[in-house]
Amino acid sequence: MAAGSFFGVALHKGTSFPVGKVDFMDLYPLTFQEFLCALGEERFVNILQGTDTDMVRTFKSKYIDRLREYYYVGGMPEVVQTYVETKDFNQVRQIQKNLLNYYQQDF
């Protein structure tokens, strides 16, 4: 078989791209506030966006816990969705590894 394949057009020998079968989307990582919303904690976002610093201090430990989760989970939509659904850091880590592997294969 030549440089092309039945499933797409290859620019490099042995690889192909599924022309017409891929939709490109621009995705951005979730911010910390979006992460809180994904967890169903909009009330904490509202407090952060407000001017009542005493309320922020009242929930300081909650914010710290959620920020630690956000640091580990990150903001990639699929990873956040898995965390929201399962609260399982092992599954989160597996999806993170898969995403990194997909990016590496894309190069």
C-alpha positions, -999 to 999 in steps of 0.1 A, spaced: 0 0 0 12 35 -8 16 63 17 -23 67 18 -47 43 35 -83 34 33 -92 55 63 -75 88 55 -45 105 39 -11 98 53 16 125 54 41 100 68 45 65 58 25 41 80 2 67 95 -31 81 84 -56 107 95 -94 100 93 -103 128 70 -140 137 73 -144 116 105 -129 141 130 -145 172 145 -121 197 159 -131 215 191 -113 241 212 -114 229 248 -99 248 277 -92 236 312 -117 244 339 -108 272 363 -110 266 400 -144 283 401 -157 262 373 -143 231 391 -163 241 422 -195 245 400 -188 210 385 -188 196 420 -222 213 427 -207 239 450 -218 271 434 -225 286 468 -187 287 474 -182 304 440 -207 330 450 -189 337 482 -156 340 464 -171 365 439 -187 385 467 -171 410 490 -177 393 524 -141 382 533 -153 369 567 -174 343 549 -144 332 528 -124 328 561 -153 309 576 -150 283 548 -112 285 546 -107 247 553 -133 238 527 -116 260 500 -82 245 509 -96 210 505 -112 217 472 -81 235 460 -60 205 468 -84 183 448 -82 208 419 -44 207 420 -45 169 417 -75 165 393 -66 195 372 -90 212 348 -92 188 318 -130 183 312 -129 145 310 -108 141 341 -131 165 361 -162 147 349 -147 114 360 -139 128 394 -173 143 398 -189 110 390 -166 86 409 -145 106 434 -119 80 426 -84 94 423 -71 61 408 -96 65 379 -86 102 376 -49 93 374 -56 66 347 -74 91 325 -47 117 330 -21 90 319 -43 81 289 -46 118 278 -8 122 281 -3 91 261 -28 103 234 -9 137 231 24 119 229 11 96 201 -2 127 183 33 141 179 
